Amino acid sequence: MDFAMGGLKLVVADIVVSFLWVLSGALVRVLTAVVASYFLQLKSNEELLKWVLMVQVMFIFSWLGKLTNEASYNPVTVLSTAFADSRNESLFTFAARIPAQAFGSLLGVKYANRMISPGGQGPLLKVDLMTGMAVEGVLTFIIVMVSLIVRARGPKSFFLRTWIMSIIKLSLSIMGANFTGPAMNPATAFGWAYSRGQHRTKEHVYVYWLAPLEACLLAVWTFGLLVVPSQKKQTRPKLKTLKEE
């Protein structure tokens, strides 16, 4: 009963957080344009202003994650966490949390297009299918690996951990802007693709779902192969010393 109630609360939190994440992206675009139009000296730095605002948004959502027992707007995040921590939550993640995130993102896109920034399109594939899959996969692999390493060996400070992840995410977003958007988030990509009537296309399924999810699993496997064994080796001498004493 406790697990069922906790799981239900987490699913609802995923929907809300996913909805707010898409909404925040639309708000940042509008706010960036408004501020740049009022302060002409910022017009040439409009893109920089957008990234600065996105860093603030990422801090807010990191705080929301802590507040809601790790609610997330990204299927890649919950999937990597479930597998890397060896939890028995993979079925729950696939069956409940990922659909909830996709639903929340869809609601966010609908509201954003209707009330905030009509005509938004979200991540778009600007290259051929194979290149798009490769780019989205590589970027997702990098972000998952960095996330796992920061969790395992990174600083304890919430501010520093969030700062590192924010800068990495923004850097990867800039790198993939001329290829796939990029999304690195199947749920958000689904919401925007649904609004364009492209959510069932081969390009969407392969580039924004299959590639990042496979890259996520590959990153978790690589992390377990390379990082976890080295952590065990580092702890062995300490255990031996304690026994000798």
C-alpha positions as CSV (number, residue, x, y, z in Angstrom):
1,M,0.0,0.0,0.0
2,D,2.8,2.4,0.9
3,F,4.6,1.7,-2.3
4,A,1.4,2.1,-4.3
5,M,0.7,5.5,-2.7
6,G,4.3,6.6,-3.1
7,G,4.3,5.5,-6.7
8,L,1.1,7.3,-7.4
9,K,2.4,10.5,-5.9
10,L,5.6,10.2,-7.9
11,V,3.6,9.7,-11.1
12,V,1.5,12.8,-10.5
13,A,4.6,14.8,-9.6
14,D,6.2,13.6,-12.9
15,I,3.2,14.9,-14.8
16,V,3.3,18.3,-13.0
17,V,7.0,18.7,-13.3
18,S,7.0,17.7,-17.0
19,F,4.2,20.2,-17.7
20,L,6.1,23.0,-15.9
21,W,9.4,22.1,-17.7
22,V,7.8,22.6,-21.2
23,L,6.0,25.7,-20.0
24,S,9.3,27.2,-18.6
25,G,11.0,26.8,-21.9
26,A,8.3,28.8,-23.7
27,L,8.4,31.4,-20.9
28,V,12.1,31.8,-21.3
29,R,11.8,32.3,-25.1
30,V,9.1,35.0,-24.6
31,L,10.9,36.7,-21.7
32,T,14.2,36.7,-23.6
33,A,12.5,38.4,-26.6
34,V,10.8,41.0,-24.4
35,V,13.9,41.9,-22.4
36,A,16.0,42.2,-25.6
37,S,13.5,44.4,-27.3
38,Y,13.4,46.8,-24.3
39,F,17.1,46.9,-23.9
40,L,18.5,47.2,-27.4
41,Q,22.1,46.7,-26.1
42,L,21.1,43.1,-25.3
43,K,19.7,42.4,-28.7
44,S,23.0,41.1,-30.0
45,N,23.3,38.9,-26.8
46,E,19.8,37.5,-26.9
47,E,21.0,33.9,-27.1
48,L,23.4,34.5,-24.1
49,L,20.5,35.9,-22.1
50,K,18.4,32.9,-22.9
51,W,21.1,30.5,-21.7
52,V,21.5,32.5,-18.5
53,L,17.8,32.3,-17.8
54,M,17.8,28.5,-18.5
55,V,20.5,28.0,-15.9
56,Q,18.2,29.6,-13.3
57,V,15.4,27.4,-14.5
58,M,17.5,24.3,-14.1
59,F,18.3,25.3,-10.5
60,I,14.6,25.6,-9.8
61,F,13.8,22.2,-11.3
62,S,16.7,20.6,-9.4
63,W,15.1,22.0,-6.2
64,L,11.7,20.7,-7.3
65,G,13.2,17.3,-7.8
66,K,14.5,17.3,-4.2
67,L,11.2,18.6,-2.9
68,T,9.1,15.9,-4.7
69,N,11.2,12.8,-4.0
70,E,13.0,12.8,-7.4
71,A,10.2,13.7,-9.7
72,S,11.5,14.3,-13.2
73,Y,10.6,15.6,-16.6
74,N,13.0,13.3,-18.5
75,P,12.6,9.6,-19.1
76,V,16.3,9.3,-19.6
77,T,16.9,10.5,-16.0
78,V,14.5,8.1,-14.3
79,L,15.7,5.2,-16.5
80,S,19.4,5.8,-15.8
81,T,18.7,6.2,-12.0
82,A,16.6,3.0,-11.9
83,F,19.2,0.8,-13.6
84,A,22.3,2.4,-12.1
85,D,21.0,2.1,-8.5
86,S,19.9,-1.5,-9.1
87,R,16.4,-0.7,-8.0
88,N,13.4,-2.9,-8.8
89,E,11.7,0.0,-10.5
90,S,12.4,-0.6,-14.2
91,L,8.9,-2.0,-14.9
92,F,7.3,0.9,-12.9
93,T,9.4,3.4,-14.8
94,F,8.4,2.0,-18.2
95,A,4.8,1.4,-17.3
96,A,4.0,4.5,-15.3
97,R,6.6,7.2,-15.0
98,I,7.6,7.5,-18.7
99,P,4.0,7.7,-20.0
100,A,3.3,10.3,-17.2
101,Q,6.2,12.4,-18.3
102,A,5.1,12.2,-22.0
103,F,1.5,13.2,-20.9
104,G,2.7,16.1,-18.8
105,S,4.9,17.3,-21.7
106,L,2.0,17.1,-24.1
107,L,-0.2,19.2,-21.8
108,G,2.6,21.7,-21.4
109,V,3.0,22.1,-25.2
110,K,-0.8,22.5,-25.7
111,Y,-0.9,25.2,-23.0
112,A,2.3,26.9,-24.2
113,N,1.1,27.1,-27.8
114,R,-2.3,28.4,-26.7
115,M,-1.5,30.9,-24.0
116,I,2.2,31.8,-24.1
117,S,4.1,31.4,-27.3
118,P,1.9,30.3,-30.3
119,G,3.7,28.6,-33.1
120,G,6.4,26.9,-31.0
121,Q,7.8,23.8,-32.7
122,G,10.3,22.3,-30.2
123,P,13.3,20.1,-31.3
124,L,13.4,19.5,-35.1
125,L,15.4,17.0,-37.1
126,K,17.6,19.1,-39.5
127,V,19.8,16.3,-40.8
128,D,19.2,12.8,-42.2
129,L,17.9,10.0,-40.0
130,M,21.1,8.2,-39.3
131,T,23.0,11.4,-38.5
132,G,20.2,12.5,-36.2
133,M,20.2,9.2,-34.4
134,A,24.0,9.3,-33.9
135,V,23.9,12.9,-32.6
136,E,21.0,12.4,-30.3
137,G,22.5,9.2,-29.0
138,V,26.0,10.6,-28.4
139,L,24.7,13.7,-26.6
140,T,22.4,11.6,-24.4
141,F,25.2,9.2,-23.6
142,I,27.4,12.1,-22.5
143,I,24.8,13.7,-20.3
144,V,23.9,10.4,-18.6
145,M,27.6,9.5,-18.0
146,V,28.3,12.9,-16.6
147,S,25.2,12.7,-14.4
148,L,26.1,9.3,-13.0
149,I,29.7,10.3,-12.3
150,V,28.7,13.6,-10.6
151,R,26.3,11.6,-8.4
152,A,28.9,9.0,-7.5
153,R,32.0,11.2,-7.2
154,G,30.9,14.8,-7.6
155,P,30.8,17.5,-5.0
156,K,28.4,17.2,-2.1
157,S,27.2,20.7,-2.6
158,F,23.7,20.9,-4.2
159,F,24.7,24.2,-5.8
160,L,27.9,22.9,-7.4
161,R,26.3,19.7,-8.6
162,T,23.4,21.6,-10.2
163,W,25.8,24.2,-11.7
164,I,28.0,21.4,-13.3
165,M,25.0,19.7,-14.8
166,S,23.4,22.9,-16.0
167,I,26.6,24.0,-17.9
168,I,27.0,20.5,-19.4
169,K,23.4,20.4,-20.6
170,L,23.6,23.9,-22.1
171,S,26.9,23.1,-23.8
172,L,25.4,19.9,-25.4
173,S,22.3,21.8,-26.4
174,I,24.4,24.3,-28.3
175,M,26.4,21.5,-29.9
176,G,23.3,19.8,-31.2
177,A,21.3,22.8,-32.1
178,N,22.0,22.5,-35.9
179,F,21.3,18.7,-35.9
180,T,18.4,17.6,-33.8
181,G,17.4,20.5,-31.6
182,P,18.6,18.7,-29.5
183,A,16.1,17.1,-27.1
184,M,17.9,14.5,-25.0
185,N,14.4,14.1,-23.6
186,P,12.0,11.8,-25.3
187,A,9.0,13.1,-23.4
188,T,9.5,16.7,-24.4
189,A,10.2,15.8,-28.0
190,F,7.0,13.7,-28.0
191,G,4.9,16.7,-26.8
192,W,6.1,18.9,-29.5
193,A,6.0,16.2,-32.2
194,Y,2.3,15.5,-31.2
195,S,1.4,19.1,-31.6
196,R,2.8,19.0,-35.2
197,G,1.2,15.6,-36.0
198,Q,4.6,14.0,-36.3
199,H,4.7,11.8,-33.2
200,R,4.2,8.5,-35.2
201,T,6.8,9.2,-37.8
202,K,9.9,7.0,-38.2
203,E,12.1,10.0,-37.7
204,H,10.6,10.9,-34.3
205,V,10.5,7.3,-33.0
206,Y,14.1,6.5,-34.1
207,V,15.8,9.8,-33.3
208,Y,14.0,11.1,-30.2
209,W,13.0,7.8,-28.5
210,L,15.1,4.8,-29.7
211,A,18.5,6.6,-29.9
212,P,18.4,8.3,-26.5
213,L,17.0,5.3,-24.6
214,E,19.6,3.0,-26.1
215,A,22.3,5.6,-25.4
216,C,21.1,5.8,-21.8
217,L,21.3,2.0,-21.3
218,L,24.8,2.0,-22.9
219,A,25.9,4.8,-20.5
220,V,24.6,2.9,-17.5
221,W,26.4,-0.2,-18.6
222,T,29.7,1.7,-19.3
223,F,29.4,3.4,-15.9
224,G,29.0,0.1,-14.2
225,L,31.9,-1.4,-16.1
226,L,34.4,1.4,-15.7
227,V,33.5,3.5,-12.7
228,V,31.9,1.1,-10.2
229,P,34.8,-1.4,-10.1
230,S,37.3,1.4,-9.6
231,Q,35.3,2.6,-6.6
232,K,35.4,-0.9,-5.1
233,K,39.2,-1.0,-5.5
234,Q,39.5,2.3,-3.7
235,T,37.5,1.1,-0.7
236,R,39.4,-2.2,-0.3
237,P,42.6,-0.8,1.2
238,K,40.5,1.1,3.8
239,L,38.7,-2.1,4.8
240,K,41.9,-4.0,5.1
241,T,43.5,-1.4,7.3
242,L,40.5,-1.4,9.6
243,K,40.8,-5.2,10.0
244,E,44.5,-5.0,10.7
245,E,43.9,-2.5,13.4
